[in-house]
C-alpha cells in the first residue's frame, strides 16, 4: 500500500513539475536546475543577465560604427565582456541552470566577438585573416554541433580552453578598440598581415589576440575529438541494441 501511495505521489509531482518528469524519463537523479539537469524555465535572473549582455553588445556596435564616442562604445563592450562569467555563476549558485541559458551563453560569446571584430575591421585596425579565422572556426563548430545532434541530443558543455580563448580574444579586442598602449613591432617577420610581429608598430592587444587565436585552434581540436568520441559511443550503443534483438 505504501508503495502504491509513493507512486501516486510521484505521478502527481510529475504532473505539477514537468522538469521532474523529464528528469525521470532521462534517468538522471540530479536536482532540476543543475548543469546535468537543466530546467526549461525562460525567465531567470541568469537569463536576464545574458540578454542584458546582448543589448549592451548592440549598443556598442551602433555607437562604434557611428564614431560618436569611441570610449563610450568601449565601455559597453567591456561591461558585456567582463560579465561573461556572471550569468553562469548566478545560474549554478541559485540552481537555475536552464536549457536556454546553456544555449545562449556560448552564443553570446560569439556575438560579442563578432561585433568587436566587425568594428575593428571597419576601422582597418584588425587583419581580415583573423576575422576569417574566428568566424570560420565558429561556423565549423556550429556545423559540428548540428551533426552531433544525430548522435547526442544534449549540447556539449563548454570546455575550459574555449573559455580561455574567449577571454583572450575579448581582452585583446578591448585593448585594440581602446587603441592603447601602442608598442613597436618585433620585426620577427616581414609579412604585412602580421602586425606587431613585423616591424610595424601596433596596439599591444594584437599579441593577446594572437594567443586567443592559438587557444581557439586548440578548442576546435578538442571539440572535434569530443564529436568523434560521442559518435563512436552512439554507434557502439546502436550495434549493441542490434545484437540484443
N, C-alpha and C positions, 0 to 999 in steps of 0.2 A: 504493500500500500504506500509506503514511504517513497519507494522508487517511482511509482506512478505519479505521486504528488510532485516529486522533484522534476519529472519530465514535463508535467503540465506547467510548472512554474517557469521552466526553461523556454518552453514554447511561447508563453505569454511575454517573457522578456525579449525574445527574438522579434515578436511582432511589434513591440514598442521600440526596440532599438535595432534598426536594420543593419547597422555596422556589426553588432554582435552576431547576427545571423550569417553575415558574410564571413566573419572570422571563423564561425563554426564550420561553414562549408569549406573554407580553405584549410582547415585543420590546424590553425595557429592558436596558441594559448596566450600570446602576448596581449596586454591590455589595448583596447582601442585608443588610437591617438599616439601610439609609439611608432618608431621608424619601421619596425617589422609588421605593423598592423595599422596603417594609416586610416583615418576616418574619411568619410565622404562629405564632411562639412565644408561649406564655402566661406561663410562669414566667421573668420577667426582673427585674432589680433595679428598673428604672424602673416596671414594673407593680406591684411590691410597694409602692413608694413611693406610687403612685396609690391603691392600696387602703388604705394606712395613712391617707391623707387622708380617705377615706370613713369609716373608723372614728372618726377624730377629729371629723368633722362630726356623726356620730350622737351621740357623747358630748356635744358642745356642746349639741345640741338638748335632750337629756334633762336635763342639768344646768340649762340656762337656763329651761326650762319649769317645772321643779320649784322654781325660785327658791332653790336651796340655797346657791349661791355664784356670784354674777354674774361675778366676776373669774376664777374657775376656768373657767367656761364660755367666757369671752372668750379665755383662753389657748389653749384647744383650737381655737377658731375662727381665731385669729391664726396659730397654727402651721400649720394646714391651708391658710391663705391664702398665707402667705409662701413655702411650699414649692411653690407653683403652678408655678414655672419649673423646679424641681429635677428632676422626673421627665423632662421633655423634654430638659433639658441632659444628663442621665445617658444617656438613650437615644441621643442624637446622638453624644456623645463616645465611647461604648462600642460604637457601631454595632449597637445592639439595638432600633432602632425597629420596632415591631410594629403590626399592624392593630388589636389590642386596645387598645394604648396610644393610637393615633390616635383611636379612638372614645371611650375612657374619659376622656382628658384634658379635652376640652371639656365632656363630660358632667359631670365632677366640678366644673368651674367653675359649671355651672348648679345642681347640687345644693347646693353651698356657698352660693351666692347665695340660693336658695330657703329654706334653713334660717335664714339670717340675717334675711331678710325676714319669715319666719313668726314668729320670736321677737320682732322689733320690733313687728309688728302686734299680737301678743297682749298686749304691754305698752302699746299705744296710742302709741308713740313715732314711728311712721312713717305718713305718709298712705297710705291704701289705694290711691290712684290710682298711686302709684309702684310698688307691688306688682303692680297690674294691668298696668302698662306693661311691667315686666320679664318677667312671666310671659307676657303676650300676645306680646311680641317673640320670646321663645324658642319659643313654640308656632308662631308664624309661620315661624321659621327651620326648625323641626323638620318642619313640613308641606312647606316648600320643599325640604328635603333629601330627603324621600320622593319628591316629584315629580321631583327631579333625577335619581334613580336610573333613570328611564326613558331618560335621555339620556347618563348618565355613571355608571359603576359606582364609580369611586373617589371617596371623600368630598372635598369642597372643603377645602383647607388653611385653617387658622385665619388670619385677616387681622390685621395689626398693630393697627389701630384697635380691633378686637374685644378684643385683649389689654389695650389701654389702658383700654377701657370696664370690663372685668372688674376690673382693678387699682383703678380709681377707685371702683367700687361696693363692692368688698371693703374698701378703706380707709375709705370713708365709713360703711359699715355697722359696721365695727370701732369707729370713733370713737363712733357712736351707741350701740352696745352698751355701750361704756365709760361713755357719758353725759357725757364731758368732752372739751374745755372747753365751757362754755356761753357764748354771746355774745348780745348784744342784737339784736333784729330790725332789719332795714334800713329798714322802713317804705316799701318801694317799691310795694307793692300792699296791698290790703285783703282779699284772698281768704284765708279761713281754711285752705284746703287747700295753701297755700304757706308753711309755717313757715320762719322765717328771712328770707324775702323780705318778709313782712309785719312788723308791729310786735311780734309775739310772740317773746320770747327762745327760742333753740333751741340745740341742740348744733352745734358747728362742722362736724361730719360731714355735716350735711344739705346744705351747699354743695358738698361733694365728691360727694355722691350726685347732685346736680343736674348736675354736669359729667359724671358717669358716664351719666346718662340721655341727655344730648346725644350722647355718643360711641356709646351703644347704638343710637340712632336712625340715626346715620351708618353704623354697622356693618350694620344691616338694609338700608340702601340699597345698600351695597357688595355684599352677598350677593345682593340682588335683581338687580343689574347682572350679577353673575357667572352667575346662573341663566339669564338670557336670552342671555348670551354663549355658554354651553355648549349651550344649546338650539339656537341658530342654527347652531352648529358641527355638532351632531348631525344636524339637518335637512338642512343643506347636504351633509354626507357621504352621507346616505341618498339624496338626489337624484342625487349623482354616481354612486353604485353603480347606481341605476336606469338612468341613461343608458348606463353601460358594458354592462349587459345588454341 
